[in-house]
């Protein structure tokens, strides 16, 4: 007779898996990939080390799922901005600025997602993440070229590659654990974050916006 899991058992297993993922994400946000050792994840989730491997065959599998789940939320946010009733220029500016502000909200986690040295499996997941973000930017660029807001002499895929590479590279310094400029948590910090987001967004827009459209960028 084949054993079939009851609904209660399936829910319990799913809950344990979510708890492990949540614990791993929290540890990464506190200390990067190095902090999320399997033993630490197990202790934080309240399970045995063997239970972690029951759900994730290797540490790399666990890390890749953490990265994928976090990055998918960022892709979804950018995708929702594309649907807003704004000009392509403003949508691009809003999308980049929003990405930067969300990254700065949890610097340590964002640094792990974007730039922290890691295993090749995580790096491959990062490439998939950047590609997904790029596909969203390509859609905005295509729309902007159709309306005459963006330069037609730059292909949308090249423009998206430059824009995504630009704002992610622009974030590495501010996100780095070595940078203490954004560690105070006061009002000055938020003003500095807003300024950083707007500067990076404006620089990305300026690279592809038609010269006569630059004045339409939302400050």
N, C-alpha and C positions, 0 to 999 in steps of 0.2 A: 504493500500500500504506500503510495506516494504521500509524503508529508507536505501539507500546505500550511503556510503561515496564516494565522488568524489576523483579522483586521487590527486587533489590539497589538499583536506582536509586530506587525508591519509599522504601525504608528510609533511604537516604542523604538524600533530600529531607526526609523527616520528621525525621530527626536534626538537620539544619541548621535547620529551623523551630523545633524545641524549643530549640536552642542560642541562637537569636536571642531567643526569648521569655524564656529564663532570664537572658540578659545584660541585657535590658531591665528585668526584674524586679529584678535585683541593683542596677542603676544607680538605679532609682526608690527602692529601699530605702536607698541611700546618700545621695542628694541630691534626691529628689523628681522630679517630672515634668520639670523643667528640666534635670536631669542626663542624662536619657535621650534626648538628641538622636540622630538616626539615625546620624550619623557616629560618635558614642560607642558606640552599640549595635553597629554593624558592627565597629568595632575590637575591642571586648570579645569578640564572637562569633567573630572571626577570619574575617570574610567581607567582601566588597566592599559598598559602600553600595548599589549596584544590586541586589545579592542580597537585601538587606532589603526593597526595594520589590518584588522578585519574589514574595515571600511575603505582604507587607502593602502594599496599594496606597498607603497614606498613613501618616504618623506617628500620626494619630488612630486608624486601624484597629489599629495595633500597640498603642497605649496602651489601647484598649478591651478588647483580648484579654488584656492583662496584668491589668487590673482584673477582668475576668470570671473569669479562672482563679483569681486570689487570692480573690476574694469567694465563689466557689463552694465552696471549701474551708471557709470560715467558715459558710456555709449548711449544709453537710453536718454540721459539728460540732454546730450547734444542733439539726439534725434528729435526730441520734443521741441527744441528751440527752432529747428528747421521748419516746423509746422506753424510757427507764429506768424502773425500778420504784420511783418516788418519788411523793409527793403532787404535785399541780399547783403548789402553792406552792413546794415545794422545787425542782421542775424549773425553774420560772421563775427562781428565785434562782440556781440553778446555771448556767442558760443565760446569764443576763446577766453573772454574775461570770466565767464562762469566756471569754465574748467579750472582756471588758475585759482579763483577764490575757493573752490571746493577742495582743490589740492592743498591749499594753505590752511584749510580748516583742520586737517590731520596730516601735518608735514611728514611725520615719520613713516606713516603708512604710504603716503604718496611717493616718498623717496624710494621705498622698497618696490613699489609698483613700476616706477619709471627708470631708476638709475642705480640702485644698490647692486654691487657685484653679487653674482648669483650663479647657480648651476645652469647648465645649458638648457635643461628642460624648462626652467622658468624663463630664460631668455627667449626661447621659442614662443612661449605663451605671450610674452611682451610684444613680439612682432605681430602676433595675431591681434592683440589689443590695439596697437598702433594702426594696423590695417583697417580695423573696424571703425576707428575714429576717422581715419582718412576717407573712408567711403562716405561718411556723413558730410565731411567738408567738401568732397567732390560734388555732392548734390547741390550745396550752396553755391559753389563756384560755377557750376553749369547754369544755374538759374541766373546768377549775376552776369554771366556772359551773354545770356539771351536778352537780358534787359539793358545791356550796355553799361552796367555798373562796373564790371571787371574787364580787365584787358583781354582781348580775344587772341593775342599772340602767344599766350602761355597756356599750354594744355592743362585741363582741369586736374589730371592726375599728378602732374609735376607741381602745380600750384599747391595741391593738398599735401604733397610730400614735404614741400618747403614750409608750409604753414604749421603742420603738425610737428615736424622736426624743430621748427623755430620756437614754438611755445613750450614744448617739452624741454628743449635745451635751455631756454630762458628760465625755467623753473628749477633746474638742478642746483644752482648755487643757493637760492633762498630756501629750498627744501632740505639741503644738506644738514645733517646733525651737527656739523662743525660751525654752522651759521647760527649765531645767537640773536640776530636782529629782530626776530619775530617771536621771542620767547616770553615777553612780559605779560601778554594777555590783556592789555588795557586798551583804551580807545585809540591811542596813538598807533598801536599795532594794527587795528582794523583800517585806519586811514592809510597806513603804509601798504597794507595788502590791497586795498582798493586801487591805490596809485600804481602798484606793481601790475595788477591785472589789466588796468587801462593802458599802461605803457606797452605791455606785451601784445595786447589785442590791437592797438593802433599800429604797432610795427608790422604785425601780420597782415593787417588790412592794406597798409600802404604799399606792400609789395605787389599787390595785384589790382588795386582799385585804379580806375581811370583818373587821371589828374584832376579833371573837373568835378569829380565826385568825392574827393577827399574831405570837403567841408561838411558832407552829410554824415560822417561818422559820429555816432553818439559819444559824447565825452564821458 
